[in-house]
Each structure stands twice: as C-alpha cells, then as structure tokens.
C-alpha cells in the first residue's frame, strides 16, 4: 500500500467513516488488505465487512461502479458479499482529505470459510464455480450503471496500468515485458461483442470466496473490469492449477477440473468455443503480471509458502514460453 495512503488514514478519518457506515468502531478488527483497509465489524449486532480505499488506488466513481454492479448481481440471485447502504442511504461513503478522497463500502459477511485442500478433490467445487461464474457473466450482459461517470476500467486501461508498473523491473526482465506487449497487441484486435465481453470479477480464487454447504460465496471485486468472459474463466483455472503443471497426472487433473467447470458454466451461459484458444494467452499475461508484482512488492525474505512456490523457476518458465497449463482447451469443451 502507498505510504501516503497509510499516513492519511488517521484515527479521526477512520472514526468518521465508521460512523457514516453505522458500524460500531469498537467491534472492528483489521483483516488482511493489500491495497485497501479491510475490517470485520458489527452493525446492530450483525457481522459485516468495511473496506476503506483511497483515490490514489481507486477513484470514488470506480468504487460506486463496483458497488452498483455487486448489488445488481445480488439482486439477480448471485451469492456475493452484497454492499449495504450507509446511514445516508448511499452504497458508498466518501470523505475528502488533504491528498485525495477516502471511500468506505460496507458489505455483508458471507457464510462459510475459504476452501481447504480436500475441497478441491473431485468435481464439486469446480462445478459450483462454473455455475457461479456462468451466472455472473449472463447477468453482466444487461448491467448499466446509474451514472455515466460510474465506470470500471476497460481491458485497455488495465493493461496500460500494468505496463506502467513494469517500468520498475530490472533490465534482464525486458524479454518478459516484450512478451506481455506482444500478447496484448494480439488481444486488442479481438471482438468485444455483448456475448463475449463485459464486466468480470477477474480474480476468482480461493482467497476471494468462501465455501458454505457446497455453495460458493464470492467477494473482493476490487479488480473487476470490462474484459473478455473467457479471461475470467482463465483466471479460475490459473489459480486452480498446480504451480508446475508438467506431468501427465497434473495435466489430467486440470483437464478434469476444466471440464467439470465448463459443464456447469454452459448450463448458465453460452460462450463461443473459439474463445478457448485464447486461454493460454490470458494466463500468460496473468503469469507475467503476478511475477512482476511479487518481484516489485515482496522482498524474498518475506515470501510465504504460496509465493515461494509460485516464484520457483517462474522467470525461466516464462522465458521458455511454457504454457501455464499445457492443454488444448478448445478441444475439451
């Protein structure tokens, strides 16, 4: 998190935003948050989540757009952490400070817990994810923000921001940046029809959903943007895969997970099979982006088990142009 954001988040700012949300500050416990301040608290005795962001990270308009879309999904029956209205009846609370604007968004606390390793065995979890993501894409097709200024980033804007961050990479990583640019240039020419492209979550992984009685409850839409639906599917597979999908057994596991996901997805939404030719490209962009983000933001001595596993031989694999998951996805649909 930007140090300027941390310095501006003073106790009076926190108190004011909690009051506007109607949340008892004394009940608040800070949770893990990379770009925003995340708290679990209580409003009228009911557990809730408070997320406080700064305009250096996301503009108030982007936060409004995110909240409206999640509310739209919830109204259509999707199991998500739904935004709640503050004391003034608004979905987002804004407070101007010297260096920008803080926004606070209140969400329901979803039931369940993060999936455990055993939950990934068999087809049930990927089936549940397929139903959820398929429904989300179908619902996204008729969403319109209430205000033209309430817009999430487009795919192009998201790529542009990523390329800015790559400027901090060491010179020896220039081939990775060039590879990223080549794939991005190819993707820019792809169609963006209503059945192919729209608002997506773009970060569906086990850290961003809870599992309760076999049902997936999705939250953390901070990365949502206008992108291809197939890219959302690619992200589910990216995080459901082992770090090194090199053996026939690992490839077979990912084939099973993909097909379980798609059987459920296709019951909720139809996507042209040609899009599955692009999954490898979508995954490579995330692979390079994640590699760069970790290299830039996390010292080696602070790597946890997941980060260490991901970064092991990662640069060499990308340089060798090894696909993250070596499958012909289109042939498996």
C-alpha positions, 0 to 999 in steps of 0.5 A: 500500500502507498505510504501516503495512503497509510499516513492519511488514514488517521484515527479521526478519518477512520472514526468518521467513516465508521460512523457514516457506515453505522458500524460500531468502531469498537467491534472492528478488527483489521483483516488482511488488505493489500491495497485497501483497509479491510475490517470485520465489524458489527452493525446492530449486532450483525457481522459485516465487512468495511473496506476503506480505499483511497483515490490514489488506488481507486477513484470514488466513481470506480468504487460506486461502479463496483458497488452498483454492479455487486448489488445488481448481481445480488439482486439477480440471485448471485451469492456475493458479499452484497454492499449495504447502504450507509446511514445516508442511504448511499452504497458508498461513503466518501470523505475528502482529505488533504491528498485525495478522497477516502471511500468506505463500502460496507458489505455483508459477511458471507457464510462459510470459510475459504476452501481447504485442500480436500475441497478441491478433490473431485468435481464439486467445487469446480462445478459450483464455480462454473455455475457461479461464474456462468451466472455472473457473466449472463447477468453482466450482459444487461448491467448499466450503471446509474451514472455515466461517470460510474465506470470500471476500467476497460481491458485497455486501461488495465493493461496500460496500468500494468505496463506502467508498473513494469517500468520498475523491473530490472533490465534482464526482465525486458524479454518478459515485458516484450512478451506481455506487449506482444500478447496484448497487441494480439488481444486488442484486435479481438471482438468485444461483442455483448456475448463475449465481453463485459464486466468480470470479477477477474480474480476468482480464487480461493482467497476471494470466496468462501465455501458454505454447504457446497455453495460458493460465496464470492467477494473482493471485486476490487479488480473487476473490469470490462474484459473478455468472459473467457479471461475470467474463466482463465483466471479460475483455472490459473489459480486452480492449477498446480504451480508446475503443471508438467506431468501427465497426472497434473495435466489430467487433473486440470483437464478434469477440473476444466471440464467439470467447470465448463459443464456447469458454466454452459448450463448458465451461459453460452460462450463461443468455443473459439474463445478457448484458444485464447486461454493460454494467452490470458494466463500468460499475461496473468503469469507475467503480471503476478511475477512482476508484482511479487518481484516489485512488492515482496522482498524474498525474505518475506515470501510465504509458502504460496509465493515461494512456490509460485516464484520457483523457476517462474522467470525461466518458465516464462522465458521458455514460453511454457504454457501455464497449463499445457492443454488444448482447451478448445478441444475439451469443451 
